[in-house]
């Protein structure tokens, strides 16, 4: 269960329209490495994590990614607010306007709708955490590309905040990977010790 706090994790206050930039930023709304993909990925993977610490981490980061979805949606909406059909067409967003008007819809920068096929949840914690670390790095790179495309301070401020969170998440997933590897190592050591004790007892009875 979640409690929704009615404020952005970081303020989004964009004053100028920029439809071409909005179209590019859609990459982080409905693309394969988007905030939506990250949220669904982590909130799905958490169930097969072997420790309470890693389950909690994926729940926390998955929840934060939902907050980032909200932020990206706000950026896109504010950049396109009040846009006319002609402005949408000039920005190459006529397809978006035809199907959604000025509404926010989970698609990527090229208008391809979001799909669950973007989400990896394979059930092996080590594999999933490597996937998560790669996803955070890809998102970080995407934000760097988006920052280079913008000269709007209000937009760049939000993108830099999101970029920083990708770095933090990458670090947390790295720590989670070590936690999982330690868990399996200690589990195997415990099993080996029990086996050796049983063997010693069995031989002593001979």
ZASEPA-450649 format. One record per residue: x, y, z of N, C-alpha, C in turn. Coordinates in steps of 0.1 Angstrom, whole numbers, plus 5000, padded with zeros to 4 digits. Last residue first. Example, Ala and Ser with C-alpha at 12.3 -4.5 7.8 and 13.67 -1.06 7.14 Angstrom:
// residues 2
512849785071513749895071512950005079;513249435078512349555078513249675078;
//
This chain:
// residues 206
530845455131531345335125532245245134;530345695142529445585146529945455140;531945875130532245845144531445725148;530845905105532045835106532445785120;528646065113528445935107529645845108;529946295123529146215132528946075126;531046385099531946355110531246265120;528846435083529846335079530746285091;527646645098526946515096527946405092;529646835095529246785108528546655108;529546875067530746825073530546765087;526946975065527246855058528546795064;527247215079526247115084526546985078;529047345062529447315076528547205082;527647375039528847295039529247255053;525647545048525247415043526447325043;527147775053526347715064526047565060;528147835028529047795038528347725050;525747895015526447775011527447735021;525048125029524148015029524847885025;527248295023527048245037526148125038;526748324995527948275000527848215014;524148444995524348304989525648244994;524848685008523748595013523948455008;526748794992527048755006526048655011;525048844970526148754968526648704982;523349034981522748904976523948804975;525149244987524349184998523849044994;526049304962526949254971526249184983;523649404952524249294945525249224955;523249634968522349524969522849394963;525349794958525349744972524449624974;524349834932525649774934525749714948;522049974939521849844933523249764934;523150214948522350124957522249984952;524350304924525250274936524450184946;522050354909523150254904523950214916;520850554924520250424923521250314918;522650764920522450704934521850564933;522350804893523650764898523550704912;519650874891520150754884521450704890;519751114905519051004911519450874904;521051284886521651254899521051134906;518951304867520251244864521051204876;517051444881516751304878518051234874;518451694883518051624895517751474892;518651754856519951724864519551654877;516051794849516751684843518051654851;515452024864514751904867515551784861;517252214851517252194866516652064870;516452204825517752144828517852124843;514052354826514052214822515352144827;514952604834513952534842513852384839;516752674814517252644828516252574836;516952554782515952614792516452574806;518252434763518952554768517952634778;518752084755517952194761518852314764;520351884747519351924737518552054742;521751814769522551874758521551934748;519851684784520351804789521051884778;519551454768518451544769518951684774;521951324773521651354760520551464760;521751274801522851354796522551404782;519551104801519451234807520551324802;520750874789519650944782519451084788;522650804809523150854796522050934788;520850724829521750834831522250894818;519650504816518850624819519650744822;521850334815521250384803520350504805;522250304843523350364835522750414821;519950174850520250304856521250374848;520249934835519150024833519350164838;522449824848522549864834521449964830;521249764873522449854872522649904858;519349584865518949714871520049814870;520849364856519949434847519549574852;521949294880522849344869522049424859;519649214893520349334898521349384888;518948984878518049104878518749234883;521148814883520848864870520048984870;520748784911522048844906521848894892;518148674913518448804919519748864913;516148544888517448524894517948654900;513848644877513748554888515048524895;513548824856513848684852513848584864;512349074842512149014856512348864855;512349354823513049224825512849194840;510349534801510649504815511249364816;509549584775510749654780511249604793;507149454773508249384767509549454771;505149624780505749554791506949464786;505549934762505149794763505849724774;504450254750505150174760504650034759;504250334714503650314728504550224737;506350554697506050414699505450394713;507050814693505650794693505250644695;509650864696509250844683507750814682;510050874724510251004716509850994701;507350664735508750714735508850834726;504450684756505050644744506450704744;501750724775503050654776503650604763;500551054772500350914768501750844769;498751344780500051274782499751124780;496951544756497051454767498451394768;496351714735497451754744497651664756;495451454714495351594716496551634724;495751184707495651214721495451364724;495751144680495351034688495051074703;496651384669495551314662494951214672;498951444684497751534685496551454680;500651234676500251254690498951334691;500851304649500351174653499851174667;502151554651500751544646500151414649;504651624659503851564669502351554664;506451784646506451644643505551564652;506252044651507251974659507251824656;504252114634505552174631506652104639;502052004647502551944634503951994631;501952164669502152024671502651964658;501252404657502552394664502852244666;498752334647499852374638501152364644;497252294671497552184661498652214651;498952464697497952454687498252334678;499552434732500052424719498852404709;498952444759498452544751498852534736;501952284769500652344773500252454764;504252154765503352154753502052224757;505752184788506352224775505352234764;503952064806504252214807504852264794;503951794798502751874798502952024798;506651734802506051724789504851804788;506851774831507651844821507051844807;504851594840504751734842505551814833;506051344832504751384827504551534828;508351354849508451364834507151404827;507051344874507851454870508051474855;505851084873505051204875505751334871;508150934871507150924860506251054861;509150984896509851034885508951034872;507450834912507450984914508151054902;508150584903506850634900506750784902;510650574914510550584900509150634895;510050534941510650664937510550684921;509250274939508250374943508750514939;511650154932510450144923509450244926;513050204956513450264943512350264933;511550054975511750204976512150264963;511549794964510349864967510450014968;514349754964513649754951512249814953;514749754992515449854983514649864970;513249545002512949685006513549784996;514649334991513249354988512849494991;517149365003517049384989515549404984;516449315030517049435026516949465011;515449055030514549165033515149305029;516648855002516748915016515849035018;516148764976516348664987516448725001;513648864954514848904960514948814973;511148834942512148714942513448754947;509849074945509248954951510248834951;511049274929511249274944510849144950;510449284903511549204907511649184922;508349464902508049324898509149234904;509449704908508349664917507849514913;511349724888511749704902510649654910;509649744864510749644865511049614880;508049974869507449834868508449724869;510150174870509150144881508550014881;511350154845512150124857511150094869;509350224828509850094827510650054839;508950494837507850394838508450254837;511450604830511050594844509950494846;512850414802512150524809511950504823;514050254784514850284795514150404804;512050244764512550124770513350144783;509650524770510750444762511150324770;507950694782507450564777508350484769;509550894794508150864799507750734795;511950944782511950904796510550884802;511151014757511950894758511950844773;509951264760509051144760509851014761;511951444753511851394767510851284769;511351484726512551414730512451364744;508951634729508951504721510151424725;509951864742508951774749508951634742;511451974722512151924734511251824742;509452044705510451954700511251894712;507952234720507352104717508452004712;508152434744509152384735508752244731;507052724762506752604753507952564745;508252824794508252844779507852714772;508252764821507552884817507452894802;508052504845508552544831507652654826;508552374872507952504869508552554856;508652124894508652144879507952264876;510552024923509552114916509752124901;510651694932511451804929510551894920;508551544939509751514946510751624944;505551734941506551674933507751644942;502751644963503851744958504851664950;501051484980500651574969501551684966;501951164985502151294990501951394978;500250864990500650964980500751104986;501250565002500650695006501150794997;500550224992501350354991500450474997;500849885000500050005000500950125000;
//
